[in-house]
Amino acid sequence: MLNKTYPYYLANVAVAANTDLEVTDKFSGEVATRVAMADAAAIDKAIGYAVDAMPALRAFPPFKRQAVLEHCVKRFRERYDELALALCIEAGKPINDSKGEVTRLIDTFKVAAEESVRIDGEIINLEISPRAKGYHGYVKRVPIGPCSFISPFNFPLNLTAHKVAPAIAAGVPFVLKPASRTPVGALIMGEILAETDLPKGAFSILPAHRDGADLFTTDERFKLLSFTGSPAVGWELKKKAGKKKVILELGGNAAAIVDGDQGGKLDYVVERLAFGAFYQSGQSCIGVQRILVHAKIYDALREKLIAKTKSLVMGDPKDEKTFVGPMISESESNRLAGWMESAVQAGAKIVAGGKVDGAMFEATLLEDVKRDTDLYRKEAFGPVAILERFDDFDAALATVNDSDFGLQAGVFTDSLAHAHRAWDLLDVGGVVINDVPSFRVDNMPYGGVKDSGLGREGVRYAIEDMTEMRLMVMRETW
């Protein structure tokens, strides 16, 4: 079980300042633990410590950064079950998904450990004309400076890791605000980081309410803001961020196209679609929300997908048989239920699921959803998927692009031409062929276009954002 209380971490040190933040068990609704909350004064101190840490971090060599990351990998493995149970309780994530996220946490830190010792530069040939004869150019990457991180509730371990691990590898100090609904995993991460010899001020992990955390966005001592969360919040933060670099990993209403040549592979396709749409109660920005199926196989796939959706077990996330646990809150469940009801009133049909009880939202499949409804246009962020048919592949691509979002898309096809056409024409950050858009490996460039964000995560790509190129020009003789 969880500890009764958790401190926050200010300049590498645990501080039991208060127990003001109640963290609930998302299935039972009961208070599971209490966490220290940071006020504006603590956040201001953390930023100051981060600034002061820069000289020491510049002198902290890559092999030491690698050792810190390797220590984290070792300790995450030792505390695997504890981390998984904490995630299951605070996020309501089914235990099997929680274990999978701990595995990805470990993977992300492993990749960062490898990348920490190969942040290389380049030599540039400057002798492009007679006036540059005898000049040579050299480029290296240097830490950008103190970074502000704001992480979301839906992957509170791994999406936090995608900020923290690259920061350690790059040698930048950071101040992290974990989601107030799910702060425990990040605080356990802080406990493990506090065991290392990172210089004082290299990290602070400070749960804080959104309305009291403006310094994470506005303080000019930060040189980078990395935010993962909703589009409405992310774009508003960008407006307030000032001169700092901003990385946004926001939402989506991801689509999967099933081409007409998949008739003999429907069982595989259905398994992946059900996973992509309903894993962790659909609370993933790359969860499958729209399913476009070729008319040639629509009826057969529809029948199988309905049966699969109805078979998914909903219940206590601590039970290994559970596939669909609670949504993060009853208010979020009610919001999605309202969208579903409006879609039905506009002519949509529920073909599987549809029952809602508090934060428990049954895996739900609909068809005939009008494209101007909130359920179709916005990010559902819950266990709801929409079926529609198509006859022409290019028309299906256009339908996918008819969205304010562009994070990832999935295409099931045996046609190499169709695969490349999708890669060429889909206005998204990533195209996944023969799997769902929910697929992600932690070393790949990950991010979106349009309202889905700016920049790319994935350890090496995050390191590039957290460092800057510095040029030296040397004249050979003078």
ABEGO torsion letter per residue (X at the ends): XBBABBBBBBGGBBBBABAABBBBBAAAGBBABBBBBBBAAAAAAAAAAAAAAAAAAAABBAAAAAAAAAAAAAAAAAAAAAAAAAAAAAAGBBAAAAAAAAAAAAAAAAAAAAAAAABBBBBBBABABAAABGBBBBBBBBBAEBBBBBBBAABAAAAAAAAAAAAAAAGBBBBBBBBAABAAAAAAAAAAAAABABBBGABBBBBBBAAAAAAAAABAABABBBBBEBAAAAAAAAAAAEABBBBBBBBBBBBBBBBAAAAAAAAAAAAAAAAAAABGGGBBAABBABBBBBAAAAAAAAAAAAAAAAABBBEBAABAABABBBBABAAAAAAAAAAAAAAAAAGBBBABEGBBBEABBBBBBBBGBBAABAAAABBAGBBBBBBBBBABAAAAAAAAABBABBABBBBBBABAAAAAAAAAABBBABBBBGBBAABBBAABBBEBBEAAEBEBBEAAAAAAAABBBBBBBBBABX
